[in-house]
Amino acid sequence: MDVLIHVFVALHVIGIAALLGGFLTQLRAMGGGTARFTPVMLHGALTMLVTGAVLVGLNQADDQSVDNVKIGVKLALLIVILGLVYVKRDEERIDKGLFALVGALTTANVFIAVLWT
């Protein structure tokens, strides 16, 4: 079971990297007002959602403790991120504030995962 959990943790990290990496590659465009949500950002957020749900299930099946409040906060942030990216994915230009919000929420999600114990 530990190997399976580690595989899904790695996939979850890949999803985070895709979402945050997609955001970071658009920073210069954000300065010019031409930033957009890329498909890799949408796929990264979806990967995070699916692998996160699987990880919660695997950890509970393995009788490990799961902090449901932490998972709920992370899920709420991810749903907001996913909703914004999904709804605005076809627009050529995204408002700077909205684009920065997605980056801030993604970064907050990472810090919650690492620092909330």
C-alpha positions in Angstrom: 0.0 0.0 0.0 2.9 2.4 0.8 4.2 2.1 -2.8 0.8 3.0 -4.2 0.4 6.0 -1.9 3.9 7.2 -2.9 3.0 6.9 -6.6 -0.1 9.0 -6.1 1.9 11.5 -4.1 4.3 11.8 -7.0 1.4 12.3 -9.4 -0.1 14.9 -7.1 3.2 16.8 -7.1 3.3 16.6 -10.9 -0.2 18.2 -11.0 1.0 21.0 -8.7 4.0 21.5 -10.8 1.9 21.7 -14.0 -0.5 24.3 -12.5 2.2 26.4 -10.8 4.6 26.1 -13.8 1.8 27.2 -16.2 1.2 30.2 -14.0 4.9 31.1 -13.7 5.4 30.8 -17.5 2.7 33.4 -18.0 4.1 36.0 -15.5 5.8 38.1 -18.2 2.5 38.1 -20.2 0.6 39.0 -17.1 2.8 42.2 -16.8 1.8 43.0 -20.4 -1.9 42.2 -19.8 -1.9 39.3 -22.2 -1.8 36.3 -19.8 -4.1 33.4 -20.3 -4.9 30.1 -18.7 -3.1 27.4 -20.6 -4.3 23.9 -21.0 -1.5 22.6 -18.8 -2.9 24.6 -15.9 -6.3 23.0 -16.3 -4.9 19.5 -16.6 -2.6 20.2 -13.6 -5.6 21.3 -11.5 -7.6 18.2 -12.6 -4.7 15.9 -11.8 -4.4 17.5 -8.3 -8.2 16.9 -7.7 -8.2 13.3 -8.8 -4.9 12.3 -7.1 -5.8 14.2 -3.9 -9.1 12.3 -3.7 -7.4 9.0 -4.3 -4.7 9.8 -1.7 -7.4 10.5 1.0 -9.1 7.2 0.2 -5.8 5.2 0.2 -4.7 6.8 3.5 -8.0 6.0 5.1 -8.0 2.5 3.8 -4.5 2.1 5.3 -5.8 3.2 8.7 -3.7 6.3 8.6 -5.1 9.5 10.2 -6.4 12.1 7.8 -6.9 15.8 8.8 -10.3 16.3 7.3 -10.3 20.1 8.0 -7.0 20.5 6.2 -8.2 18.4 3.3 -11.5 20.4 3.2 -9.6 23.7 3.0 -7.3 22.4 0.3 -10.2 21.1 -1.6 -12.1 24.4 -1.4 -9.1 26.3 -2.7 -8.6 23.8 -5.5 -12.3 24.0 -6.5 -12.0 27.8 -6.8 -8.8 27.4 -8.8 -10.3 24.8 -11.1 -13.5 26.8 -11.6 -11.6 29.9 -12.6 -9.3 28.1 -14.9 -12.1 26.1 -16.5 -14.5 29.0 -17.0 -11.8 31.4 -18.4 -9.7 28.8 -20.3 -10.8 30.0 -23.8 -10.4 33.7 -23.2 -7.4 35.3 -25.0 -6.7 37.7 -22.1 -7.3 37.3 -18.4 -7.5 40.2 -16.0 -4.2 40.6 -14.0 -6.0 40.3 -10.7 -7.8 37.2 -11.6 -4.7 35.6 -12.9 -2.7 36.6 -9.8 -5.5 35.1 -7.6 -5.0 31.7 -9.2 -1.3 31.9 -8.6 -1.8 33.0 -5.0 -4.4 30.3 -4.3 -2.1 27.6 -5.8 0.8 28.8 -3.7 -1.4 28.9 -0.6 -2.4 25.3 -1.3 1.2 24.3 -1.4 2.0 26.0 1.8 -1.0 24.5 3.5 0.1 21.0 2.4 3.6 21.5 3.7 3.1 23.6 6.9 -0.3 22.6 8.3 0.5 19.7 10.7 
